[in-house]
Amino acid sequence: MISKVVRELGKQGLKLAVGHLPEVKQVANEAQHQVKTRLAQTVKVPDLVRKGFPLTIDQAETLVSHVGLEILPVPLKVSEADPAYAGHSPDQVLAVNPKPGKRVAKGSIIVVRYIPEEVLVASQRLSQERDREKADKKEARDRRISQRKDRATDFMVDTKNKADRVRGKAKEGLGQVFGKKQEDQEE
């Protein structure tokens, strides 16, 4: 990196840069201090949406306030009910904005979406309806398959019966033909 700077500046530029080294050092120290100050005034958004360890909106509010942030709880609407939410708990946190791990200023407001009881009930009802529809479709499909098997069996039985009748007629016809020839030969 330094060799690249030396090539770019040349000898005259290097002498000029070295001459201003104390000022450059001071600017770098001030920038570093500003970064540290800003980092001290920021906090990471906590992870409120954990698989296997769901948090309620009340637990999330406690956690967020401990790190110096404020929470804006936003419940899902009943129109947002979804069978995917059927296995959730009442008041479970579903989403956070800004994303967990992002640094924000202390005192910032975190938007937290959660599933209230009425949306959970609606979601469970949708899930049950979906399961019923799946079961009905499976039953109808199984019934169609059974009907096809029955038709195929009936066709095979009919075909066998027709073949047996044809074979019987053929034997009878052959018997008559050969029976007449034998009679003709005997006479």
C-alpha positions in Angstrom: 0.0 0.0 0.0 2.8 2.5 1.0 4.8 1.6 -2.1 1.7 2.4 -4.3 1.4 5.8 -2.6 5.1 6.5 -3.1 4.8 5.6 -6.8 1.7 7.8 -7.2 3.1 10.8 -5.4 6.7 10.6 -6.5 9.6 12.0 -4.4 8.2 15.6 -4.3 4.8 14.4 -3.2 6.2 12.1 -0.5 8.2 15.0 0.9 5.0 17.1 0.9 3.0 14.3 2.6 5.7 13.7 5.3 5.8 17.4 6.0 2.1 17.3 6.8 2.3 14.0 8.8 1.3 15.6 12.2 -1.9 17.1 10.6 -2.7 13.8 8.9 -2.2 12.0 12.2 -4.5 14.4 14.0 -7.3 14.1 11.3 -7.0 10.2 11.5 -7.2 10.3 15.4 -10.3 12.6 15.2 -12.0 10.3 12.7 -11.2 7.3 14.9 -12.6 9.1 17.9 -15.8 10.0 16.0 -16.2 6.3 15.0 -15.8 5.1 18.6 -18.2 7.8 19.8 -20.8 6.8 17.2 -20.4 3.1 18.0 -20.8 3.9 21.7 -24.0 5.7 20.9 -25.4 2.8 18.9 -26.6 -0.7 19.8 -27.3 -3.9 17.8 -31.0 -4.7 17.2 -31.6 -7.9 19.2 -32.8 -11.1 17.6 -36.4 -11.3 18.6 -37.4 -14.0 16.0 -35.8 -17.2 17.1 -36.6 -20.7 15.8 -37.2 -23.1 18.7 -37.4 -20.2 21.2 -40.3 -17.9 20.3 -40.7 -14.6 22.1 -44.0 -12.9 22.9 -44.4 -9.2 22.3 -44.1 -8.6 26.1 -40.8 -10.5 26.3 -39.6 -8.6 23.2 -40.5 -5.3 24.7 -38.5 -6.1 27.8 -35.5 -7.2 25.9 -35.5 -4.2 23.5 -35.9 -1.7 26.4 -32.9 -3.3 28.2 -30.6 -2.5 25.2 -31.8 1.1 25.1 -34.3 0.9 22.2 -38.0 1.6 22.0 -40.6 -0.8 20.5 -43.5 -0.1 18.1 -45.7 -3.3 18.3 -47.7 -3.9 15.1 -50.2 -6.7 15.3 -51.1 -8.7 12.2 -54.6 -8.1 10.9 -57.1 -10.9 10.6 -56.9 -10.4 6.8 -53.3 -11.5 7.1 -54.2 -14.9 8.7 -52.3 -17.7 7.1 -52.2 -21.5 7.7 -48.4 -21.1 8.1 -49.1 -19.3 11.4 -51.2 -22.1 12.9 -48.4 -23.6 14.9 -47.4 -20.3 16.5 -48.2 -19.0 20.0 -50.5 -16.1 20.8 -48.6 -12.8 20.7 -45.5 -14.4 19.2 -43.1 -12.1 17.5 -42.9 -12.8 13.7 -40.7 -10.0 12.3 -38.5 -7.1 13.3 -37.5 -3.9 11.4 -34.6 -3.1 11.2 -33.2 -6.6 10.9 -31.6 -8.2 14.0 -27.8 -7.5 14.3 -28.0 -4.1 12.6 -26.6 -1.2 14.5 -29.0 1.7 15.3 -28.8 4.8 17.5 -29.8 4.3 21.1 -33.4 5.3 21.6 -34.4 4.3 18.1 -37.8 2.7 17.5 -37.9 -0.9 16.5 -41.0 -2.1 14.6 -42.1 -5.5 15.8 -44.8 -7.5 14.0 -46.6 -10.1 16.1 -49.6 -12.5 15.8 -52.5 -11.6 18.1 -54.9 -14.3 19.4 -57.7 -13.6 16.9 -55.3 -13.9 13.9 -53.9 -17.1 15.4 -57.4 -18.6 15.7 -58.2 -17.5 12.1 -54.9 -19.1 10.9 -55.6 -22.3 12.7 -59.1 -22.4 11.1 -57.5 -21.9 7.6 -55.1 -24.6 8.4 -57.9 -27.0 9.3 -59.8 -26.1 6.2 -56.7 -26.7 4.1 -56.1 -30.1 5.7 -59.8 -31.0 5.1 -59.5 -30.0 1.5 -56.3 -32.1 1.1 -58.1 -35.1 2.7 -61.1 -34.6 0.4 -58.9 -34.4 -2.6 -57.0 -37.5 -1.6 -60.2 -39.4 -0.9 -61.6 -38.4 -4.4 -58.3 -39.4 -6.0 -58.3 -42.8 -4.2 -62.0 -43.3 -5.3 -61.1 -42.5 -9.0 -58.2 -44.9 -8.8 -60.4 -47.6 -7.3 -63.0 -47.0 -10.0 -60.4 -47.3 -12.7 -59.1 -50.6 -11.2 -62.7 -51.9 -11.1 -63.3 -51.0 -14.7 -60.0 -52.6 -15.7 -60.9 -55.8 -13.8 -64.4 -55.8 -15.4 -62.8 -55.3 -18.8 -60.4 -58.2 -18.2 -63.2 -60.5 -17.0 -65.4 -59.6 -20.0 -62.5 -60.1 -22.4 -61.8 -63.5 -20.8 -65.4 -64.5 -21.1 -65.6 -63.5 -24.7 -62.4 -65.4 -25.4 -63.8 -68.5 -23.7 -67.0 -68.2 -25.8 -65.0 -67.8 -29.0 -62.8 -70.7 -28.0 -65.9 -72.8 -27.3 -67.4 -71.9 -30.7 -64.1 -72.6 -32.4 -63.9 -76.1 -30.8 -67.5 -76.7 -31.7 -66.9 -75.6 -35.3 -63.7 -77.6 -35.6 -65.5 -80.6 -34.1 -68.2 -80.3 -36.7 -65.7 -79.9 -39.5 -63.5 -82.8 -38.4 -66.5 -84.8 -37.3 -68.0 -84.6 -40.9 -64.7 -85.5 -42.5 -64.4 -88.6 -40.3 -68.0 -89.5 -41.2 -67.2 -88.9 -44.9 -64.2 -91.1 -44.6 -66.0 -93.9 -42.8 -68.7 -94.1 -45.5 
